[in-house]
């Protein structure tokens, strides 16, 4: 353990008590950055890392709404505006009962470095509510979204803060919030990304995070003279990211054999082909059913209450939620022959799992690099909104591939060690930090 990291973290924990996810995210970054900052004392003297770990603004507000029984319900709304050194705040809104200040601060902190890696002019932010859209009617979701946006609207704007979707916030929720913003502000602007194609959205946006994670995995393999063709992959989750990870993986010649949700996971050794994936999309996006139904439909194994990390695979795509993959899962993956991990979710691996990846010298793409495709296409959506011009599917996909290639190259530039092994964690952290830090220094370290 580096005593300098311990000293730094002691201050972070004292200022941000009872926020374990935020502590975990900052610690992972500090381990890479503190030795680098010692070698570059200009950042140390200006206390750039301390500044980046402190949000520029935290907004916390009440969200009252009326359910279908006519009863008043009250939720809590948040927006963490973390850093705007290289552009307006950009990051998703999450609606889930687990949402709290610490989780959103961790996501906003990661978002700053992730957005920097995309090379697009976007700062970092994150927000959401402890509201749970599951089991609510469309009218209840609409009333909640309208109440939420009534307050949030005064803090955001196309040149200030541009939220997107995250867990629990899909096209339906974005539509309700966009409509309320337009009603309040009397303007049609690109204030949210993830919009419908007919009213300012971008092609490839729903697919972008999953596609990007697959492109990043392919870049890591190609840098080692290999590719995804013929590779067997374990994918967790069954929502947007997991679905499009499977789609792109199949397109590039790989085979996904698992999916999961909060109740368990399926293992289909024949592979989740395009036809099966279409069925999953209908199950999850329209019927909002459980992945267990896949096992019954296609006659494969279902593991109640288990994540999919115990199966034989070459590549793993953790695409569900934070800390879903622990040390014993990582050991199982590596023992089963997994050589590549590309994170579609944010911080899905625990610190000891990451330590094992790095000590085992497998190819490990951390979330802030591997899943940056989603926010990258959000940035491209902002560009199209500013120009009042939509791009074709091919053009957006080509730009996404270029961005993922560039992120991979940044990680290689900053993360290659003396023996030639690329520490993508170090590369992503330092590569993302330098751009933000230099902008802060140029602007008076604000």
PyMOL commands that set and color helices and strands:
alter all, ss='L'
color gray80, all
select helices_A, chain A and resi 3-15+20-39+41-45+48-52+101-117+138-152+171-185+197-199+208-222+240-251+274-286+292-298+327-335+351-359+367-370+373-387+393-415+424-442
alter helices_A, ss='H'
color red, helices_A
select strands_A, chain A and resi 57-66+72-83+89-95+124-129+161-165+232-235+255-256+258-261+264-267+301-304+315-317+340-342+363-365
alter strands_A, ss='S'
color yellow, strands_A
deselect
rebuild
show_as cartoon
